Amino acid sequence: MGALKPWHIAVLVVVLILLFGAKRLPDAARSLGRSLRIIKAETKSLHDDDRDLAEKADAQAGYQPLPPQQPVQGQPQFAQPQQQYAPQPQQPVAPPVDPVQRVREN
């Protein structure tokens, strides 16, 4: 009952030719083919990107952090400069005013 028969396809082709015209159908098919090629290339690049990310993650999983360096005897030790920030003075903040209440008061 739901099978597509050859006469169904013929009627569909005739309707498409009547709707779009014989000159516009090849252009539409060409642009559809280009769009499908672009979509195929983009999905392939997405799969390749996922594969590259997985390879990078596997490669980075093998890295171990370096141990902290111990000072060597005879080398001068330099102190790390410490940054000190002065606290910013707190400015008083006005309480929020409800615009509806302000209109009612005026």
Secondary structure, 3 states (H helix, E strand, C coil): CCCCCHHHHHHHHHHHHHHHCCCHHHHHHHHHHHHHHHHHHHHHHHHHHHHHHHHHHHHHHCCCCCCCCCCCCCCCCCCCCCCCCCCCCCCCCCCCCCHHHHHHHC
